[in-house]
Amino acid sequence: MTLKPNIEQLEEGNVYEKVLTLSYGDIAPFVIGNFKSVNLPMIILWITLAVSAFLTVWLWPNLRYTMEHPQIIKGLATGLLALPLLMVPVHEGLHLISYRLAGARDIRYGADLRQGIIYVTAHRFVTGRRLFSLVAFTPLVIITAGIIVLMILCSPWWQWVLSMALFTHTTMCAGDTALIGFMMGLKSGNVYTWDDADRKEAYFYAGKINVNDHL
């Protein structure tokens, strides 16, 4: 099995070509620009958004079922604000755990309130397409599965609240999904990325020759 390249090998340009330098300050425009891309990660994101939006409407109190005190305002505040805020550290913690298990050690948190983003990055840690996809997709998969289990066990009111929380959390995964989709869209079998957290930039490379993709 071929070892993954280090940063110097990626930068020297003989085997790999830098295809994107993404500033952390440009993440929101990048995500918006890739939101209509047709690829498996974006399809999964859109389906999850559509299903959670449908459930939010279908489970609205006093539409499908009757409640003496529907507590609409309380439900909206819980599902769209309180629960998503509580999920932020869980979401980022799952990224951190994934990076740790992959071998990264210099892991950093950051936020850009102007863009409305919070992120975890592994400074100068090279990842291939498969490993990056695993790290980036872990929160969406685990948190979505957890919410679905809770919805099965909960009352209709809490099912409604959780459907809103699922919708909100899924929108929080748009950046991760857009990056995975971008990497999957590169035709090369060899795609790698690493972040310079000091410069607040991410770099993406595609192999010029066809060698086996690896972690």
Buried (B, 14 or more C-beta within 10 A) or exposed (E): EEEBBEBEBBEEEEBBEEBBEBEBEBBBEBBEEBBEBEBEBBEBBBEBBEBBBEBBEEBBBEEEBEBEEBEEEEBBBBBBEEBBEEBEEEBBEBBBBBBEEBEBEEBEEEEBEEBEBBBBBBBBBBBBBEBBBBBBBBBBEBBBEBBEEBBEEBEBBBBBBBBBBBBBBBBBBBBBBBBBBBBBEBEBBBBBBBBBBEEBBBBBBBBEEEEEBBB
